[in-house]
Amino acid sequence: MDKEIAKWTSKGWVLVSTTASNKKDCYLLSFQNSPEKKSAPSNRMGCVVLFGIAFFLVLISNSQKPESPKTGETTRPTSVAQMVNPTTRVNPAQVSVKSLSTQVSTLVAIKTETLLRPTLTPTRKLPTATIVPTQIFASVKSGTINARECPSTDCSIVTTVGVDDELSIIGLDGNWYLVGLSNGNQGYIRSDLLTLPDGVEVSIAPTIKPNKTLIPTEAVLRLGEDEVLIAIKTVMFSQGYPIESIKMENGNLVVNAAFSPNDSYDDPANVEYQISLMGLLVGSSVTAFGSDYTTIHPPTKINIGFTISRVRIFHVLIKYSDGLAFIQHKITADQLQDRLELVTD
């Protein structure tokens, strides 16, 4: 019994009481833990709990462990197994609760940082290549040919080119090439007149609108009654045969003119003057009324009155149709005179 008591007291237990048992030579020994050594078991228990937590975190971290680094690369340890030599035996009594708690917190922080840190993959910016289209040159087969504003022989000629001129092909429009000329302009040339390198393909030419010369639009002239009468009177005056009055009356053209250019009654030249005046009046009237711009119908007759001191002495009636036939050279002057109607007022 003394050996048993010494065994337990050496471990820090204090014998409280000794009670004899019912069995022979057996005693019930009661021990109590020493107060000054009470903290050691408590510390050991705390270390066991913290090691359990650390071990659980290690299992979680190993299940989410990223791919193994390549040979030659060094990485920061992310688990307890990498931080503690597995062959080294750690005495729980030598590790304080505070230091172990700090290590576990550090491990958790390191693992969290590793999981949340984004993986940055460096990108390489490739230089942008500039595509330069291949320029196609052509030459004139023979002689001198025309370059035009549009792909048609009806278009205006821009210039002429010959066998010595260098032409750059811009595109194809039907059987016409759009070419760049040496002076910087462009023009269309028939494809059968040019020679191109073998095997080249020409794209469709862009549409070029030819320069159009703006021509002012002529105003449409419309001649009414007043305009026709003024035109006849102006023509007579410009030819030296002034008339005193002119008007349309009952569908007839009524004109008054002086009997004599010099107001002489007996002058033999008066007859020649009167005949010339009638001829000019018929001609100007037929021209004015027959114009495409005239909006009124021609008269039935032309009534020409001759006056002295503005008093009508006689008048001559000429059918408009006879005057038209005379102007169109369908009848002669003698035939026109035979068809005149002389009326004395």
C-alpha positions in Angstrom: 0.0 0.0 0.0 2.9 2.4 0.7 4.1 1.9 -2.9 0.7 2.8 -4.3 0.5 5.9 -2.1 4.1 7.0 -3.2 3.2 6.4 -6.8 0.2 8.8 -6.7 1.7 11.4 -4.5 4.7 11.6 -6.8 2.3 12.6 -9.5 0.9 15.5 -7.4 -2.0 13.8 -5.8 -2.6 14.2 -2.0 -3.9 11.3 0.1 -7.1 12.4 1.8 -8.3 9.2 3.6 -7.7 5.5 4.0 -10.7 3.2 4.3 -10.6 -0.5 5.0 -12.4 -2.7 2.5 -14.6 -5.7 3.1 -12.0 -7.8 1.4 -9.0 -8.9 3.3 -5.9 -6.8 3.0 -7.7 -4.3 0.7 -8.0 -0.6 1.4 -9.8 2.3 -0.4 -7.5 5.2 -0.9 -8.9 8.7 -1.6 -6.6 11.2 -3.3 -7.1 14.9 -4.2 -5.4 16.8 -6.9 -2.8 19.3 -5.7 -4.1 22.9 -6.3 -0.8 24.3 -7.4 -0.5 21.8 -10.2 -4.1 22.1 -11.3 -3.4 24.3 -14.3 -1.3 21.8 -16.1 -4.1 19.3 -17.0 -6.3 22.3 -18.0 -3.6 23.6 -20.3 -3.2 20.2 -21.8 -6.9 19.9 -22.4 -6.9 23.3 -24.1 -4.0 22.4 -26.4 -5.8 19.2 -27.3 -8.9 21.1 -28.3 -6.9 23.7 -30.3 -4.9 21.0 -32.1 -8.2 19.4 -33.0 -9.4 22.7 -34.5 -6.1 23.1 -36.4 -6.3 19.5 -37.7 -9.9 20.2 -38.9 -8.8 23.3 -40.7 -5.9 21.4 -42.3 -8.3 18.9 -43.7 -10.5 21.6 -45.2 -7.5 23.4 -46.7 -6.2 20.1 -48.2 -9.6 19.5 -49.9 -9.4 22.9 -51.6 -5.6 22.8 -52.3 -4.7 24.3 -55.7 -2.6 22.5 -58.2 0.9 21.7 -57.2 3.5 24.2 -58.3 5.9 23.4 -61.1 9.3 22.1 -60.4 11.7 24.9 -59.4 9.0 27.2 -58.1 8.7 28.1 -54.4 5.4 28.8 -52.8 4.4 29.9 -49.3 3.3 27.0 -47.1 -0.5 26.8 -46.7 -1.0 24.0 -44.1 0.2 22.8 -40.8 1.9 19.8 -42.4 4.2 22.2 -44.4 4.9 24.4 -41.4 5.6 21.7 -38.8 8.1 18.8 -39.3 5.9 15.7 -39.1 8.8 13.8 -37.5 9.1 16.3 -34.7 7.1 15.4 -31.7 5.5 18.4 -30.0 4.8 18.2 -26.3 1.4 19.8 -25.7 2.6 20.8 -22.2 5.3 23.0 -23.8 2.8 24.9 -26.1 0.8 27.7 -24.5 -2.8 28.3 -25.4 -2.1 31.8 -26.5 0.8 30.9 -28.9 -1.2 28.0 -30.4 -4.2 30.3 -30.9 -2.0 32.8 -32.6 -0.6 30.1 -35.0 -4.1 28.8 -35.8 -5.3 32.4 -36.5 -2.3 32.9 -38.8 -2.9 29.7 -40.6 -6.6 30.7 -41.2 -5.6 34.2 -42.4 -2.9 32.7 -44.8 -5.4 30.2 -46.2 -8.2 32.8 -46.6 -5.8 35.1 -48.4 -4.7 32.3 -50.7 -8.3 31.4 -51.6 -9.5 35.0 -52.2 -6.4 36.3 -54.1 -7.3 36.5 -57.8 -5.0 34.8 -60.2 -3.6 37.4 -62.6 -2.6 36.1 -66.0 -0.4 38.6 -67.8 -1.7 39.4 -71.3 0.6 40.2 -74.2 -0.6 43.0 -76.4 0.1 42.1 -80.0 1.0 44.9 -82.4 -1.8 45.9 -84.8 -0.8 45.1 -88.3 -1.6 47.6 -91.1 -3.0 45.9 -94.1 -1.8 47.6 -97.3 -3.8 46.7 -100.4 -1.8 45.6 -103.3 -2.0 48.2 -106.1 -2.6 46.9 -109.6 -1.1 48.8 -112.6 -2.2 48.5 -116.2 -0.9 49.8 -119.5 -2.5 50.8 -122.8 -2.3 48.0 -125.4 -1.7 50.3 -128.3 -2.2 53.9 -129.5 -4.0 56.6 -127.6 -7.3 56.0 -125.9 -9.9 58.0 -124.0 -10.6 58.1 -120.3 -14.2 59.1 -119.6 -16.3 60.4 -116.7 -18.5 57.4 -116.5 -18.5 53.8 -118.0 -20.1 54.7 -121.3 -19.1 56.1 -124.7 -21.8 58.7 -124.2 -19.9 60.3 -121.2 -17.5 63.2 -121.5 -13.8 62.6 -122.1 -11.7 63.3 -119.1 -8.3 63.0 -120.9 -6.5 60.7 -123.3 -3.8 58.3 -122.3 -1.2 56.3 -124.3 1.2 53.4 -124.0 3.7 55.3 -121.9 1.2 56.3 -119.2 1.1 54.4 -116.0 -2.5 53.6 -114.9 -3.5 52.3 -111.5 -6.6 50.1 -111.4 -9.2 51.1 -108.8 -12.1 48.8 -109.7 -14.2 47.2 -112.3 -17.6 48.4 -113.5 -19.1 46.0 -116.1 -16.5 45.9 -118.9 -14.9 49.3 -117.9 -12.0 49.8 -115.5 -12.0 52.8 -113.2 -8.3 53.9 -113.3 -6.2 56.4 -111.5 -4.5 58.8 -113.8 -1.1 60.3 -113.5 -2.5 63.8 -112.8 -4.4 62.5 -109.8 -7.8 62.4 -111.5 -9.8 59.3 -112.2 -11.5 58.0 -115.4 -13.2 55.0 -117.0 -11.4 53.0 -119.7 -12.8 50.0 -121.6 -11.3 46.8 -120.2 -10.4 45.4 -123.7 -8.1 48.4 -124.3 -5.8 47.7 -121.3 -3.3 45.1 -120.3 -3.2 43.8 -116.7 -0.8 41.4 -115.0 -1.9 37.7 -115.2 -3.9 36.3 -112.3 -5.0 39.5 -110.7 -8.6 40.0 -109.5 -10.1 43.4 -109.6 -12.9 44.4 -107.2 -16.0 46.3 -108.1 -15.4 50.0 -108.7 -17.0 52.6 -106.4 -19.7 54.7 -108.0 -18.4 58.1 -109.3 -20.9 60.8 -110.2 -19.6 62.8 -113.1 -19.4 66.5 -112.8 -22.4 68.0 -114.4 -22.4 71.5 -115.9 -25.4 73.4 -114.8 -27.3 74.9 -117.7 -29.7 77.7 -116.7 -33.2 76.8 -117.5 -34.8 79.0 -120.1 -37.9 80.8 -119.0 -40.9 79.7 -121.0 -42.2 82.7 -123.0 -45.9 83.1 -123.3 -47.3 85.6 -125.7 -50.8 86.9 -125.1 -52.7 89.5 -127.2 -50.9 92.5 -125.8 -47.4 90.9 -126.3 -48.2 89.9 -129.9 -49.5 93.4 -130.8 -46.4 95.1 -129.2 -44.1 92.7 -131.1 -45.7 93.5 -134.4 -45.6 97.2 -133.8 -41.9 97.1 -132.7 -40.9 95.2 -135.9 -42.7 97.7 -138.1 -41.1 100.7 -136.3 -37.6 99.1 -136.5 -38.0 98.7 -140.3 -39.0 102.4 -140.9 -42.7 101.8 -141.2 -44.3 103.3 -138.1 -48.0 102.5 -137.5 -50.4 104.7 -135.6 -52.5 102.1 -133.9 -53.0 98.3 -133.8 -55.7 96.2 -132.1 -57.8 93.1 -132.2 -61.4 93.7 -133.1 -64.1 91.1 -133.9 -61.5 88.5 -134.5 -59.6 90.7 -137.0 -56.3 92.5 -136.7 -57.0 96.2 -137.3 -54.0 98.5 -138.1 -53.8 102.2 -139.0 -50.8 103.6 -140.8 -49.8 106.8 -142.6 -50.8 107.1 -146.3 -47.4 108.6 -147.2 -44.1 108.7 -145.4 -43.9 112.5 -146.1 -47.6 113.4 -145.9 -47.7 114.1 -149.6 -50.8 113.0 -151.5 -49.5 113.2 -155.1 -46.1 111.5 -154.6 -45.8 108.5 -157.0 -43.7 106.7 -154.4 -46.7 106.4 -152.1 -47.9 103.2 -153.9 -44.6 101.5 -153.5 -44.5 102.5 -149.8 -48.0 101.2 -149.2 -47.2 97.8 -150.9 -44.0 97.4 -148.8 -45.8 98.3 -145.6 -48.5 95.7 -146.3 -45.9 93.1 -147.1 -43.9 93.7 -143.9 -47.1 93.8 -141.8 -48.3 90.5 -143.2 -44.9 88.9 -142.5 -44.6 90.2 -138.9 -48.2 89.3 -138.1 -47.9 85.7 -139.4 -44.6 85.3 -137.5 -46.0 86.6 -134.2 -49.3 84.7 -134.3 -47.7 81.5 -135.6 -45.1 81.3 -132.8 -45.2 78.3 -130.5 -45.2 80.6 -127.5 -48.4 82.5 -128.6 -51.4 81.7 -126.6 -54.1 83.4 -128.8 -55.6 82.4 -132.1 -54.5 84.2 -135.3 -57.0 86.7 -136.8 -59.3 85.9 -139.6 -58.3 89.0 -141.6 -55.8 91.7 -141.5 -57.4 95.1 -141.9 -54.8 97.7 -142.9 -56.1 101.4 -143.1 -54.2 104.2 -144.6 -54.7 107.7 -143.1 -53.9 111.3 -143.8 -53.7 113.5 -140.7 -54.9 110.3 -138.8 -58.1 110.2 -140.9 -58.6 106.9 -142.7 -59.0 107.3 -146.4 -59.2 103.6 -147.4 -58.3 100.2 -146.1 -57.2 96.9 -147.5 -58.4 93.5 -146.3 -56.1 90.5 -146.5 -57.1 87.0 -145.4 -54.7 85.6 -142.8 -54.6 82.3 -144.6 -53.5 84.1 -147.8 -50.8 86.0 -145.9 -49.6 82.6 -144.4 -49.4 81.1 -147.9 -47.4 84.0 -149.1 -44.9 83.7 -146.3 -44.6 80.0 -146.9 -43.9 80.7 -150.6 -47.0 78.9 -151.7 -48.3 82.0 -153.6 -46.5 84.8 -155.3 -46.7 88.5 -154.5 -48.9 89.1 -157.6 -51.2 86.4 -156.5 -51.5 88.0 -153.1 -52.3 91.4 -154.7 -55.0 89.8 -156.8 -56.6 88.5 -153.5 -56.6 91.9 -151.8 -59.9 93.6 -151.0 -59.7 97.4 -151.3 -62.4 99.3 -149.4 -62.9 103.1 -149.6 -63.9 104.6 -146.3 
